[in-house]
């Protein structure tokens, strides 16, 4: 209500109080000669002032309750935003860490694959292990992957490319 | 005169009838920068006749790319579920 933001609070209480006093004067103190003479106009005016005062008091109470709700809601929203930011920070760290671990594991496996690229690895292994590694190296050197199989692999790796259906 | 008494009663009932919505809105939650990074394309094997170790390396790299991307999807799911809980808690 616009009037509540402009009118000082004590004015509203004053209007309400004047209304009540007017009602008492008009309806209870009718026997007093001065009031008795103007009994009807006092009654009508006091009912109207009381009505306005009551309306404004009701509006003021509602306005205060509403303001309280706004403050409560603002506090809840601020708490939720802080919680959301905290979650994002945690998630950022968690996703980045997991991604790093996955990448590092992949790199470790690739290093292991590289062992079989040349014969220098044979200088570091002995016994039955050396025989096994030598067999693998021999296989790698003599059996290159044919282009046809590479094409199948490459086509599968590019499944998301090309025309959209 | 008695009808005038009804005016305050009528006005008083107005307080209970007109309810206003609290004008406080929630901001859409920010995303996580790490999750906004696009998934990389899978790698292909270059050459016509390559050693199996080279092909194996590409396959391992592609597995790694898949799991990195899957990690982001899991992150988005967790982000959505948790943000929804937070959003729903403000009522």
gemmi code that builds the backbone of each chain (N, CA, C; Angstrom):
import gemmi

chains = {
    "A": [
        ("UNK", (0.856, -1.197, 0.000), (0.000, 0.000, 0.000), (0.890, 1.244, 0.000)),
        ("UNK", (0.724, 2.092, -1.004), (1.604, 3.248, -1.180), (1.553, 4.202, 0.012)),
        ("UNK", (0.320, 4.446, 0.496), (0.133, 5.432, 1.578), (0.937, 5.067, 2.831)),
        ("UNK", (1.139, 3.774, 3.058), (1.868, 3.328, 4.252), (3.344, 3.687, 4.195)),
        ("UNK", (3.882, 3.767, 2.970), (5.295, 4.108, 2.838), (5.516, 5.621, 2.937)),
        ("UNK", (4.441, 6.414, 2.799), (4.554, 7.880, 2.839), (4.158, 8.408, 4.223)),
        ("UNK", (3.058, 7.860, 4.735), (2.492, 8.353, 6.011), (3.303, 7.834, 7.209)),
        ("UNK", (3.691, 8.753, 8.136), (4.376, 8.257, 9.347), (3.451, 7.340, 10.154)),
        ("UNK", (4.058, 6.384, 10.831), (3.272, 5.373, 11.540), (2.382, 5.986, 12.627)),
        ("UNK", (2.904, 7.042, 13.308), (2.114, 7.613, 14.415), (0.836, 8.289, 13.928)),
        ("UNK", (0.826, 8.783, 12.681), (-0.375, 9.422, 12.114), (-1.500, 8.376, 12.019)),
        ("UNK", (-1.122, 7.170, 11.591), (-2.109, 6.091, 11.455), (-2.715, 5.759, 12.821)),
        ("UNK", (-1.842, 5.651, 13.831), (-2.332, 5.380, 15.193), (-3.213, 6.531, 15.686)),
        ("UNK", (-2.823, 7.756, 15.317), (-3.575, 8.950, 15.753), (-4.981, 8.946, 15.144)),
        ("UNK", (-5.061, 8.636, 13.836), (-6.376, 8.590, 13.175), (-7.263, 7.546, 13.849)),
        ("UNK", (-6.661, 6.392, 14.126), (-7.408, 5.297, 14.771), (-7.886, 5.716, 16.170)),
        ("UNK", (-6.989, 6.376, 16.913), (-7.329, 6.808, 18.278), (-8.434, 7.862, 18.248)),
        ("UNK", (-8.343, 8.814, 17.296), (-9.384, 9.854, 17.167), (-10.725, 9.196, 16.850)),
        ("UNK", (-10.696, 8.199, 15.978), (-11.920, 7.464, 15.621), (-12.562, 6.820, 16.844)),
        ("UNK", (-11.736, 6.165, 17.680), (-12.265, 5.500, 18.886), (-12.838, 6.526, 19.871)),
        ("UNK", (-12.089, 7.615, 20.055), (-12.564, 8.672, 20.975), (-13.884, 9.271, 20.485)),
        ("UNK", (-13.963, 9.462, 19.155), (-15.190, 9.991, 18.555), (-16.365, 9.061, 18.780)),
        ("UNK", (-16.120, 7.745, 18.619), (-17.186, 6.749, 18.841), (-17.665, 6.786, 20.293)),
        ("UNK", (-16.709, 6.875, 21.213), (-17.066, 6.938, 22.637), (-17.901, 8.197, 22.899)),
        ("UNK", (-17.412, 9.295, 22.304), (-18.115, 10.565, 22.517), (-19.525, 10.512, 21.923)),
        ("UNK", (-19.653, 9.997, 20.722), (-20.931, 9.989, 20.009), (-21.941, 8.998, 20.570)),
        ("UNK", (-21.460, 7.819, 21.008), (-22.390, 6.774, 21.422), (-22.545, 6.641, 22.949)),
        ("UNK", (-21.473, 6.964, 23.689), (-21.535, 6.775, 25.154), (-21.810, 8.096, 25.887)),
        ("UNK", (-21.135, 9.158, 25.423), (-21.257, 10.431, 26.149), (-22.342, 11.348, 25.560)),
        ("UNK", (-23.363, 10.773, 25.014), (-24.458, 11.543, 24.401), (-25.216, 12.415, 25.399)),
        ("UNK", (-25.114, 12.021, 26.665), (-25.853, 12.773, 27.694), (-25.188, 14.122, 28.013)),
        ("UNK", (-23.900, 14.284, 27.624), (-23.223, 15.573, 27.863), (-23.879, 16.608, 26.929)),
        ("UNK", (-24.339, 17.736, 27.433), (-25.124, 18.696, 26.637), (-24.429, 19.138, 25.336)),
        ("UNK", (-23.129, 19.493, 25.431), (-22.416, 19.991, 24.232), (-22.341, 18.915, 23.142)),
        ("UNK", (-22.072, 17.685, 23.576), (-21.964, 16.572, 22.612), (-23.363, 16.161, 22.142)),
        ("UNK", (-24.303, 16.155, 23.049), (-25.676, 15.766, 22.735), (-26.283, 16.602, 21.611)),
        ("UNK", (-25.874, 17.871, 21.555), (-26.394, 18.792, 20.525), (-25.946, 18.352, 19.117)),
        ("UNK", (-24.673, 17.863, 19.048), (-24.123, 17.446, 17.741), (-23.956, 15.921, 17.671)),
        ("UNK", (-24.797, 15.212, 18.348), (-24.645, 13.759, 18.477), (-24.539, 13.042, 17.109)),
        ("UNK", (-25.489, 13.333, 16.202), (-25.515, 12.622, 14.897), (-24.272, 12.916, 14.043)),
        ("UNK", (-23.912, 14.224, 13.846), (-22.690, 14.469, 13.055), (-21.444, 13.851, 13.695)),
        ("UNK", (-21.357, 13.889, 15.047), (-20.186, 13.282, 15.731), (-20.150, 11.784, 15.467)),
        ("UNK", (-21.319, 11.131, 15.527), (-21.391, 9.685, 15.291), (-20.944, 9.332, 13.860)),
        ("UNK", (-21.503, 10.091, 12.901), (-21.177, 9.793, 11.482), (-19.689, 10.017, 11.211)),
        ("UNK", (-19.207, 11.201, 11.637), (-17.790, 11.519, 11.368), (-16.871, 10.527, 12.092)),
        ("UNK", (-17.212, 10.206, 13.355), (-16.331, 9.300, 14.105), (-16.323, 7.896, 13.493)),
        ("UNK", (-17.474, 7.442, 12.985), (-17.493, 6.112, 12.322), (-16.603, 6.130, 11.076)),
        ("UNK", (-16.682, 7.244, 10.305), (-15.854, 7.334, 9.091), (-14.364, 7.388, 9.445)),
        ("UNK", (-14.012, 8.209, 10.465), (-12.602, 8.313, 10.881), (-12.121, 6.977, 11.449)),
        ("UNK", (-12.989, 6.340, 12.247), (-12.639, 5.035, 12.817), (-12.414, 3.998, 11.709)),
        ("UNK", (-13.308, 4.051, 10.693), (-13.179, 3.115, 9.561), (-11.847, 3.310, 8.851)),
        ("UNK", (-11.521, 4.593, 8.581), (-10.249, 4.882, 7.904), (-9.076, 4.414, 8.769)),
        ("UNK", (-9.149, 4.742, 10.071), (-8.091, 4.338, 11.008), (-7.935, 2.830, 11.067)),
        ("UNK", (-9.062, 2.135, 11.108), (-9.043, 0.669, 11.170), (-8.440, 0.071, 9.898)),
        ("UNK", (-8.834, 0.675, 8.771), (-8.318, 0.209, 7.480), (-6.790, 0.383, 7.427)),
        ("UNK", (-6.338, 1.576, 7.857), (-4.898, 1.846, 7.824), (-4.143, 0.975, 8.835)),
        ("UNK", (-4.741, 0.742, 10.008), (-4.100, -0.126, 11.012), (-3.947, -1.543, 10.466)),
        ("UNK", (-5.013, -2.007, 9.828), (-4.978, -3.348, 9.223), (-3.909, -3.425, 8.155)),
        ("UNK", (-3.863, -2.370, 7.316), (-2.861, -2.302, 6.241), (-1.457, -2.286, 6.815)),
        ("UNK", (-1.284, -1.517, 7.896), (0.038, -1.401, 8.525), (0.494, -2.742, 9.093)),
        ("UNK", (-0.438, -3.435, 9.754), (-0.107, -4.754, 10.326), (0.282, -5.725, 9.214)),
        ("UNK", (-0.484, -5.661, 8.121), (-0.213, -6.535, 6.966), (1.148, -6.199, 6.349)),
        ("UNK", (1.411, -4.882, 6.254), (2.668, -4.386, 5.664), (3.861, -4.875, 6.477)),
        ("UNK", (3.720, -4.828, 7.821), (4.817, -5.263, 8.692), (5.054, -6.769, 8.577)),
        ("UNK", (3.928, -7.498, 8.526), (4.030, -8.955, 8.386), (4.719, -9.308, 7.060)),
        ("UNK", (4.334, -8.550, 6.020), (4.876, -8.767, 4.676), (6.378, -8.451, 4.646)),
        ("UNK", (6.754, -7.365, 5.317), (8.171, -6.983, 5.383), (8.995, -8.059, 6.087)),
        ("UNK", (8.405, -8.638, 7.129), (9.068, -9.703, 7.879), (9.297, -10.925, 6.990)),
        ("UNK", (8.238, -11.215, 6.179), (8.333, -12.359, 5.263), (9.429, -12.113, 4.221)),
        ("UNK", (9.506, -10.862, 3.734), (10.531, -10.512, 2.737), (11.917, -10.732, 3.337)),
        ("UNK", (12.096, -10.270, 4.592), (13.401, -10.430, 5.242), (13.737, -11.908, 5.431)),
        ("UNK", (12.735, -12.686, 5.839), (12.944, -14.137, 6.023), (13.364, -14.779, 4.705)),
        ("UNK", (12.629, -14.390, 3.640), (12.899, -14.973, 2.319), (14.284, -14.550, 1.812)),
        ("UNK", (14.646, -13.288, 2.041), (15.964, -12.806, 1.614), (17.073, -13.577, 2.331)),
        ("UNK", (16.840, -13.848, 3.615), (17.838, -14.609, 4.389), (17.964, -16.026, 3.832)),
        ("UNK", (16.800, -16.639, 3.513), (16.813, -18.002, 2.956), (17.540, -18.030, 1.614)),
        ("UNK", (17.242, -17.021, 0.757), (17.862, -16.968, -0.578), (19.369, -16.767, -0.442)),
        ("UNK", (19.775, -15.890, 0.475), (21.215, -15.641, 0.674), (21.911, -16.920, 1.132)),
        ("UNK", (21.243, -17.663, 2.034), (21.817, -18.915, 2.529), (21.941, -19.936, 1.388)),
        ("UNK", (20.870, -19.994, 0.555), (20.875, -20.931, -0.576), (21.970, -20.574, -1.574)),
        ("UNK", (22.160, -19.273, -1.804), (23.199, -18.851, -2.762), (24.594, -19.196, -2.250)),
        ("UNK", (24.783, -19.018, -0.932), (26.078, -19.368, -0.333), (26.315, -20.871, -0.437)),
        ("UNK", (25.253, -21.645, -0.180), (25.334, -23.112, -0.257), (25.650, -23.552, -1.690)),
        ("UNK", (24.988, -22.884, -2.641), (25.191, -23.195, -4.059), (26.638, -22.901, -4.478)),
        ("UNK", (27.172, -21.771, -4.012), (28.556, -21.406, -4.349), (29.541, -22.403, -3.736)),
        ("UNK", (29.238, -22.831, -2.478), (30.116, -23.799, -1.805), (30.127, -25.134, -2.576)),
        ("UNK", (28.914, -25.546, -3.009), (28.794, -26.788, -3.774), (29.600, -26.688, -5.078)),
        ("UNK", (29.491, -25.548, -5.773), (30.218, -25.362, -7.032), (31.733, -25.455, -6.825)),
        ("UNK", (32.209, -24.855, -5.734), (33.649, -24.903, -5.454), (34.092, -26.348, -5.222)),
        ("UNK", (33.286, -27.079, -4.436), (33.626, -28.484, -4.145), (33.607, -29.325, -5.422)),
        ("UNK", (32.566, -29.084, -6.217), (32.404, -29.864, -7.456), (33.534, -29.571, -8.440)),
        ("UNK", (33.925, -28.294, -8.530), (35.017, -27.884, -9.415), (36.285, -28.668, -9.053)),
        ("UNK", (36.584, -28.697, -7.752), (37.795, -29.390, -7.287), (37.682, -30.893, -7.535)),
        ("UNK", (36.490, -31.464, -7.231), (36.298, -32.903, -7.370), (36.420, -33.346, -8.833)),
        ("UNK", (35.741, -32.611, -9.749), (35.775, -32.976, -11.179), (37.187, -32.811, -11.734)),
        ("UNK", (37.858, -31.708, -11.354), (39.218, -31.466, -11.846), (40.168, -32.564, -11.353)),
        ("UNK", (40.031, -32.950, -10.080), (40.908, -33.992, -9.517), (40.699, -35.336, -10.212)),
        ("UNK", (39.402, -35.714, -10.378), (39.107, -36.998, -11.030), (39.641, -36.996, -12.459)),
        ("UNK", (39.438, -35.876, -13.170), (39.913, -35.753, -14.556), (41.422, -35.915, -14.630)),
        ("UNK", (42.117, -35.317, -13.654), (43.580, -35.379, -13.629), (44.043, -36.827, -13.402)),
        ("UNK", (43.368, -37.512, -12.475), (43.731, -38.903, -12.163), (43.532, -39.782, -13.403)),
        ("UNK", (42.403, -39.592, -14.095), (42.112, -40.399, -15.296), (43.210, -40.165, -16.351)),
        ("UNK", (43.564, -38.881, -16.533), (44.576, -38.530, -17.540), (45.918, -39.177, -17.180)),
        ("UNK", (46.273, -39.082, -15.910), (47.561, -39.640, -15.464), (47.595, -41.165, -15.625)),
        ("UNK", (46.469, -41.814, -15.305), (46.418, -43.276, -15.464), (46.612, -43.657, -16.921)),
        ("UNK", (45.974, -42.893, -17.816), (46.102, -43.138, -19.263), (47.548, -42.985, -19.705)),
        ("UNK", (48.195, -41.930, -19.219), (49.594, -41.684, -19.593), (50.518, -42.802, -19.088)),
        ("UNK", (50.186, -43.320, -17.897), (50.987, -44.420, -17.334), (50.870, -45.660, -18.225)),
        ("UNK", (49.646, -45.954, -18.676), (49.444, -47.131, -19.543), (50.183, -46.947, -20.875)),
        ("UNK", (50.136, -45.714, -21.401), (50.814, -45.442, -22.675), (52.334, -45.664, -22.537)),
        ("UNK", (52.877, -45.252, -21.379), (54.320, -45.481, -21.133), (54.622, -46.983, -21.135)),
        ("UNK", (53.689, -47.754, -20.573), (53.860, -49.202, -20.511), (53.830, -49.795, -21.924)),
        ("UNK", (52.941, -49.256, -22.776), (52.855, -49.719, -24.169), (54.155, -49.397, -24.901)),
        ("UNK", (54.725, -48.226, -24.593), (55.967, -47.781, -25.252), (57.152, -48.714, -24.985)),
        ("UNK", (57.049, -49.487, -23.921), (58.127, -50.433, -23.590), (58.400, -51.382, -24.760)),
        ("UNK", (57.316, -51.715, -25.474), (57.431, -52.723, -26.539), (57.781, -52.125, -27.906)),
        ("UNK", (58.124, -50.834, -27.914), (58.409, -50.183, -29.201), (59.789, -50.539, -29.750)),
        ("UNK", (60.771, -50.648, -28.871), (62.122, -51.021, -29.336), (62.782, -52.007, -28.376)),
        ("UNK", (63.924, -52.475, -28.820), (64.576, -53.572, -28.080), (65.399, -53.107, -26.863)),
        ("UNK", (65.460, -51.797, -26.629), (66.266, -51.312, -25.489), (65.729, -51.844, -24.161)),
        ("UNK", (64.405, -52.158, -24.140), (63.800, -52.658, -22.897), (64.401, -54.006, -22.486)),
        ("UNK", (64.942, -54.735, -23.467), (65.491, -56.066, -23.187), (66.712, -56.002, -22.274)),
        ("UNK", (67.362, -54.825, -22.260), (68.542, -54.681, -21.393), (68.143, -54.594, -19.919)),
        ("UNK", (66.882, -54.309, -19.666), (66.453, -54.113, -18.266), (65.739, -55.329, -17.681)),
        ("UNK", (65.377, -56.295, -18.525), (64.689, -57.486, -18.005), (65.528, -58.744, -18.184)),
        ("UNK", (65.319, -59.672, -17.301), (66.104, -60.916, -17.306), (65.181, -62.139, -17.213)),
        ("UNK", (65.698, -63.299, -17.548), (65.006, -64.567, -17.338), (63.783, -64.764, -18.224)),
        ("UNK", (62.778, -65.461, -17.695), (61.571, -65.764, -18.500), (60.837, -64.504, -18.967)),
        ("UNK", (60.918, -63.456, -18.159), (60.273, -62.169, -18.495), (60.881, -61.609, -19.796)),
        ("UNK", (62.218, -61.760, -19.926), (62.938, -61.264, -21.103), (62.455, -62.002, -22.370)),
        ("UNK", (62.254, -63.319, -22.234), (61.786, -64.132, -23.368), (60.390, -63.665, -23.803)),
        ("UNK", (59.556, -63.416, -22.817), (58.172, -62.993, -23.115), (58.154, -61.630, -23.817)),
        ("UNK", (58.956, -60.690, -23.279), (59.010, -59.330, -23.853), (59.572, -59.388, -25.278)),
        ("UNK", (60.568, -60.240, -25.462), (61.184, -60.379, -26.787), (60.161, -60.894, -27.806)),
        ("UNK", (59.337, -61.846, -27.352), (58.283, -62.393, -28.221), (57.304, -61.292, -28.643)),
        ("UNK", (56.933, -60.469, -27.664), (55.979, -59.372, -27.944), (56.595, -58.382, -28.937)),
        ("UNK", (57.868, -58.024, -28.704), (58.540, -57.063, -29.598), (58.627, -57.622, -31.012)),
        ("UNK", (58.926, -58.896, -31.099), (59.022, -59.555, -32.416), (57.663, -59.460, -33.150)),
        ("UNK", (56.610, -59.686, -32.368), (55.256, -59.617, -32.950), (54.950, -58.192, -33.430)),
        ("UNK", (55.301, -57.199, -32.599), (55.031, -55.790, -32.938), (55.797, -55.404, -34.208)),
        ("UNK", (57.038, -55.844, -34.301), (57.878, -55.475, -35.454), (57.397, -56.124, -36.758)),
        ("UNK", (56.905, -57.358, -36.648), (56.570, -58.096, -37.871), (55.114, -58.030, -38.299)),
        ("UNK", (54.245, -57.570, -37.388), (52.814, -57.581, -37.740), (52.189, -56.192, -37.646)),
        ("UNK", (52.436, -55.327, -38.622), (51.766, -54.010, -38.592), (50.260, -54.167, -38.832)),
        ("UNK", (49.510, -53.217, -38.314), (48.042, -53.297, -38.460), (47.674, -52.860, -39.884)),
        ("UNK", (46.921, -53.682, -40.612), (46.568, -53.294, -41.996), (45.681, -52.053, -42.045)),
        ("UNK", (45.771, -51.324, -43.162), (45.022, -50.072, -43.330), (43.514, -50.278, -43.144)),
        ("UNK", (43.020, -51.430, -43.619), (41.583, -51.719, -43.534), (41.089, -51.678, -42.085)),
        ("UNK", (41.889, -52.260, -41.199), (41.494, -52.274, -39.785), (41.605, -50.884, -39.166)),
        ("UNK", (42.645, -50.145, -39.624), (42.805, -48.765, -39.123), (41.605, -47.913, -39.527)),
        ("UNK", (41.156, -48.123, -40.768), (39.999, -47.348, -41.257), (38.754, -47.646, -40.423)),
        ("UNK", (38.571, -48.907, -40.077), (37.403, -49.272, -39.251), (37.482, -48.557, -37.900)),
        ("UNK", (38.680, -48.589, -37.313), (38.874, -47.898, -36.022), (38.602, -46.398, -36.169)),
        ("UNK", (39.191, -45.807, -37.223), (39.050, -44.353, -37.408), (37.601, -43.946, -37.684)),
        ("UNK", (36.894, -44.768, -38.427), (35.476, -44.468, -38.694), (34.661, -44.511, -37.401)),
        ("UNK", (35.000, -45.481, -36.563), (34.282, -45.578, -35.278), (34.581, -44.377, -34.393)),
        ("UNK", (35.836, -43.887, -34.482), (36.217, -42.718, -33.659), (35.557, -41.440, -34.150)),
        ("UNK", (35.082, -41.469, -35.412), (34.456, -40.259, -35.973), (32.946, -40.421, -36.142)),
        ("UNK", (32.337, -41.231, -35.295), (30.888, -41.494, -35.399), (30.050, -40.218, -35.268)),
        ("UNK", (30.558, -39.264, -34.505), (29.785, -38.038, -34.273), (30.002, -37.000, -35.358)),
        ("UNK", (30.799, -37.295, -36.355), (31.073, -36.339, -37.445), (30.169, -36.625, -38.636)),
        ("UNK", (30.228, -35.708, -39.608), (29.488, -35.933, -40.851), (28.065, -35.424, -40.795)),
        ("UNK", (27.232, -35.959, -41.706), (25.838, -35.483, -41.836), (25.041, -35.806, -40.593)),
        ("UNK", (24.188, -34.833, -40.216), (23.292, -35.057, -39.087), (21.983, -35.650, -39.606)),
        ("UNK", (21.466, -36.666, -38.916), (20.207, -37.265, -39.356), (19.116, -36.991, -38.357)),
    ],
    "B": [
        ("UNK", (-27.851, 4.579, 10.293), (-26.729, 4.639, 11.250), (-26.124, 3.250, 11.492)),
        ("UNK", (-27.039, 2.257, 11.654), (-26.532, 0.900, 11.927), (-25.719, 0.360, 10.745)),
        ("UNK", (-26.139, 0.827, 9.538), (-25.415, 0.358, 8.339), (-23.971, 0.866, 8.330)),
        ("UNK", (-23.762, 2.035, 8.925), (-22.401, 2.597, 8.973), (-21.450, 1.690, 9.761)),
        ("UNK", (-22.024, 0.961, 10.742), (-21.211, 0.044, 11.567), (-20.582, -1.037, 10.669)),
        ("UNK", (-21.295, -1.339, 9.553), (-20.803, -2.400, 8.663), (-19.515, -2.004, 7.938)),
        ("UNK", (-19.303, -0.691, 7.809), (-18.116, -0.230, 7.060), (-16.822, -0.771, 7.669)),
        ("UNK", (-16.593, -0.562, 9.019), (-15.346, -1.102, 9.585), (-15.229, -2.618, 9.431)),
        ("UNK", (-16.371, -3.303, 9.553), (-16.342, -4.774, 9.419), (-15.890, -5.157, 8.011)),
        ("UNK", (-16.465, -4.433, 7.017), (-16.116, -4.697, 5.622), (-14.620, -4.414, 5.375)),
        ("UNK", (-14.168, -3.259, 5.903), (-12.764, -2.885, 5.697), (-11.811, -3.856, 6.381)),
        ("UNK", (-12.214, -4.319, 7.547), (-11.374, -5.256, 8.297), (-11.208, -6.575, 7.547)),
        ("UNK", (-12.279, -6.992, 6.869), (-12.204, -8.257, 6.121), (-11.245, -8.139, 4.942)),
        ("UNK", (-11.029, -6.907, 4.466), (-10.122, -6.679, 3.332), (-8.714, -7.144, 3.615)),
        ("UNK", (-8.287, -7.036, 4.877), (-6.913, -7.425, 5.243), (-6.658, -8.898, 4.953)),
        ("UNK", (-7.683, -9.699, 5.179), (-7.509, -11.147, 5.009), (-7.679, -11.576, 3.552)),
        ("UNK", (-8.325, -10.748, 2.745), (-8.634, -11.131, 1.363), (-7.456, -10.888, 0.422)),
        ("UNK", (-6.831, -9.708, 0.529), (-5.780, -9.338, -0.429), (-4.413, -9.790, 0.065)),
        ("UNK", (-3.915, -10.825, -0.530), (-2.580, -11.324, -0.171), (-1.624, -11.010, -1.310)),
        ("UNK", (-0.416, -10.591, -0.977), (0.561, -10.269, -2.017), (1.697, -11.286, -1.989)),
        ("UNK", (2.317, -11.487, -3.137), (3.437, -12.412, -3.226), (4.706, -11.690, -2.775)),
        ("UNK", (5.534, -12.402, -2.029), (6.785, -11.789, -1.552), (7.720, -11.579, -2.756)),
        ("UNK", (8.154, -10.325, -3.003), (8.941, -10.045, -4.214), (10.429, -10.374, -4.067)),
        ("UNK", (10.740, -11.613, -3.747), (12.149, -12.025, -3.640), (12.340, -13.196, -4.600)),
        ("UNK", (13.305, -13.071, -5.498), (13.525, -14.161, -6.459), (14.919, -14.746, -6.289)),
        ("UNK", (15.024, -16.018, -6.613), (16.320, -16.685, -6.511), (17.083, -16.525, -7.817)),
        ("UNK", (18.387, -16.319, -7.687), (19.256, -16.197, -8.854), (19.532, -17.609, -9.395)),
        ("UNK", (19.580, -17.742, -10.727), (19.907, -19.054, -11.308), (21.343, -19.405, -10.909)),
        ("UNK", (21.567, -20.613, -10.369), (22.917, -20.926, -9.875), (23.979, -20.917, -10.981)),
        ("UNK", (25.183, -20.497, -10.592), (26.304, -20.482, -11.551), (26.725, -21.908, -11.871)),
        ("UNK", (27.317, -22.066, -13.056), (27.799, -23.407, -13.411), (29.243, -23.556, -12.919)),
        ("UNK", (29.729, -24.767, -13.026), (31.112, -25.050, -12.622), (31.999, -24.914, -13.865)),
        ("UNK", (33.024, -24.049, -13.850), (33.863, -23.832, -15.051), (34.420, -25.122, -15.645)),
        ("UNK", (34.818, -26.055, -14.769), (35.397, -27.314, -15.258), (34.380, -28.101, -16.104)),
        ("UNK", (33.106, -28.003, -15.725), (32.060, -28.740, -16.452), (31.702, -28.061, -17.779)),
        ("UNK", (32.063, -26.803, -17.918), (31.713, -26.083, -19.152), (32.685, -26.386, -20.302)),
        ("UNK", (33.795, -27.035, -19.963), (34.769, -27.384, -21.015), (34.183, -28.509, -21.877)),
        ("UNK", (34.301, -28.340, -23.194), (33.733, -29.353, -24.096), (34.572, -30.635, -24.075)),
        ("UNK", (33.901, -31.755, -24.346), (34.631, -33.025, -24.433), (35.452, -33.024, -25.725)),
        ("UNK", (36.660, -33.530, -25.629), (37.531, -33.569, -26.822), (37.071, -34.662, -27.788)),
        ("UNK", (37.373, -34.453, -29.078), (37.068, -35.496, -30.073), (38.004, -36.686, -29.887)),
        ("UNK", (37.491, -37.872, -30.221), (38.334, -39.063, -30.125), (39.447, -39.000, -31.177)),
        ("UNK", (40.568, -39.612, -30.886), (41.720, -39.552, -31.795), (41.668, -40.695, -32.813)),
        ("UNK", (42.271, -40.446, -33.954), (42.326, -41.485, -34.990), (43.782, -41.918, -35.188)),
        ("UNK", (43.963, -43.084, -35.799), (45.325, -43.584, -36.051), (45.762, -43.096, -37.427)),
        ("UNK", (46.881, -42.393, -37.451), (47.378, -41.859, -38.730), (48.364, -42.849, -39.366)),
        ("UNK", (48.358, -42.930, -40.709), (49.293, -43.816, -41.418), (48.552, -44.953, -42.113)),
        ("UNK", (49.306, -45.696, -42.929), (48.666, -46.773, -43.684), (48.914, -48.145, -43.058)),
        ("UNK", (50.113, -48.313, -42.537), (50.421, -49.596, -41.923), (51.254, -49.311, -40.672)),
        ("UNK", (50.588, -49.280, -39.538), (51.284, -48.840, -38.316), (51.462, -49.998, -37.334)),
        ("UNK", (52.495, -49.928, -36.483), (52.665, -50.990, -35.477), (51.470, -51.032, -34.532)),
        ("UNK", (51.205, -52.196, -34.010), (50.030, -52.352, -33.135), (50.161, -51.511, -31.861)),
        ("UNK", (51.417, -51.242, -31.460), (51.608, -50.423, -30.247), (51.082, -49.002, -30.462)),
        ("UNK", (51.281, -48.482, -31.692), (50.787, -47.120, -31.980), (49.260, -47.087, -31.935)),
        ("UNK", (48.673, -48.159, -32.505), (47.205, -48.221, -32.484), (46.704, -48.360, -31.040)),
        ("UNK", (47.416, -49.162, -30.269), (47.036, -49.377, -28.869), (47.105, -48.069, -28.067)),
        ("UNK", (48.131, -47.265, -28.389), (48.269, -45.979, -27.694), (47.067, -45.069, -27.976)),
        ("UNK", (46.637, -45.063, -29.244), (45.471, -44.233, -29.612), (44.219, -44.753, -28.901)),
        ("UNK", (44.098, -46.088, -28.841), (42.926, -46.679, -28.166), (42.927, -46.290, -26.679)),
        ("UNK", (44.097, -46.371, -26.050), (44.190, -46.001, -24.628), (43.850, -44.523, -24.442)),
        ("UNK", (44.374, -43.681, -25.340), (44.070, -42.234, -25.266), (42.568, -41.995, -25.389)),
        ("UNK", (41.948, -42.758, -26.299), (40.499, -42.595, -26.480), (39.698, -43.056, -25.258)),
        ("UNK", (40.163, -44.133, -24.621), (39.513, -44.562, -23.371), (39.628, -43.451, -22.328)),
        ("UNK", (40.817, -42.880, -22.271), (41.060, -41.799, -21.305), (40.124, -40.606, -21.596)),
        ("UNK", (39.975, -40.275, -22.896), (39.085, -39.164, -23.264), (37.630, -39.470, -22.894)),
        ("UNK", (37.252, -40.733, -23.109), (35.873, -41.127, -22.760), (35.637, -40.941, -21.261)),
        ("UNK", (36.554, -41.444, -20.445), (36.356, -41.359, -18.989), (36.428, -39.908, -18.490)),
        ("UNK", (37.245, -39.089, -19.163), (37.285, -37.671, -18.774), (35.933, -37.005, -19.063)),
        ("UNK", (35.361, -37.379, -20.217), (34.053, -36.816, -20.594), (32.952, -37.358, -19.670)),
        ("UNK", (33.036, -38.656, -19.372), (32.054, -39.277, -18.478), (32.102, -38.632, -17.090)),
        ("UNK", (33.304, -38.256, -16.674), (33.494, -37.565, -15.387), (32.724, -36.231, -15.387)),
        ("UNK", (32.741, -35.545, -16.538), (32.015, -34.267, -16.639), (30.497, -34.489, -16.592)),
        ("UNK", (30.034, -35.536, -17.272), (28.589, -35.832, -17.265), (28.130, -36.165, -15.840)),
        ("UNK", (28.943, -36.975, -15.143), (28.626, -37.291, -13.737), (28.580, -36.011, -12.908)),
        ("UNK", (29.520, -35.120, -13.198), (29.572, -33.835, -12.489), (28.321, -33.011, -12.722)),
        ("UNK", (27.840, -32.969, -13.984), (26.608, -32.228, -14.305), (25.413, -32.819, -13.565)),
        ("UNK", (25.362, -34.154, -13.515), (24.233, -34.803, -12.821), (24.246, -34.461, -11.336)),
        ("UNK", (25.443, -34.503, -10.752), (25.552, -34.171, -9.328), (25.186, -32.690, -9.113)),
        ("UNK", (25.676, -31.834, -10.026), (25.391, -30.388, -9.938), (23.877, -30.160, -9.963)),
        ("UNK", (23.201, -30.798, -10.912), (21.747, -30.599, -11.043), (21.013, -31.080, -9.794)),
        ("UNK", (21.316, -32.298, -9.346), (20.613, -32.870, -8.188), (20.808, -32.024, -6.933)),
        ("UNK", (22.043, -31.597, -6.700), (22.324, -30.820, -5.479), (21.721, -29.414, -5.574)),
        ("UNK", (21.836, -28.793, -6.767), (21.276, -27.443, -6.921), (19.754, -27.475, -6.805)),
        ("UNK", (19.144, -28.565, -7.265), (17.684, -28.686, -7.160), (17.269, -28.780, -5.692)),
        ("UNK", (18.041, -29.562, -4.926), (17.760, -29.687, -3.488), (17.831, -28.309, -2.826)),
        ("UNK", (18.873, -27.554, -3.173), (19.055, -26.218, -2.575), (17.901, -25.308, -3.001)),
        ("UNK", (17.544, -25.360, -4.284), (16.463, -24.518, -4.810), (15.134, -24.842, -4.113)),
        ("UNK", (14.864, -26.145, -3.982), (13.602, -26.561, -3.358), (13.543, -26.245, -1.867)),
        ("UNK", (14.715, -26.082, -1.245), (14.719, -25.788, 0.199), (14.255, -24.358, 0.492)),
        ("UNK", (14.250, -23.504, -0.530), (13.792, -22.112, -0.331), (12.319, -22.026, -0.703)),
        ("UNK", (11.464, -22.137, 0.272), (10.015, -22.046, 0.019), (9.385, -21.109, 1.029)),
    ],
}
model = gemmi.Model(1)
for chain_id, residues in chains.items():
    chain = gemmi.Chain(chain_id)
    for i, (resn, *xyz) in enumerate(residues, 1):
        res = gemmi.Residue()
        res.name, res.seqid = resn, gemmi.SeqId(i, " ")
        for name, pos in zip(("N", "CA", "C"), xyz):
            atom = gemmi.Atom()
            atom.name, atom.element = name, gemmi.Element(name[0])
            atom.pos, atom.b_iso = gemmi.Position(*pos), 0.0
            res.add_atom(atom)
        chain.add_residue(res)
    model.add_chain(chain)
structure = gemmi.Structure()
structure.add_model(model)
structure.setup_entities()
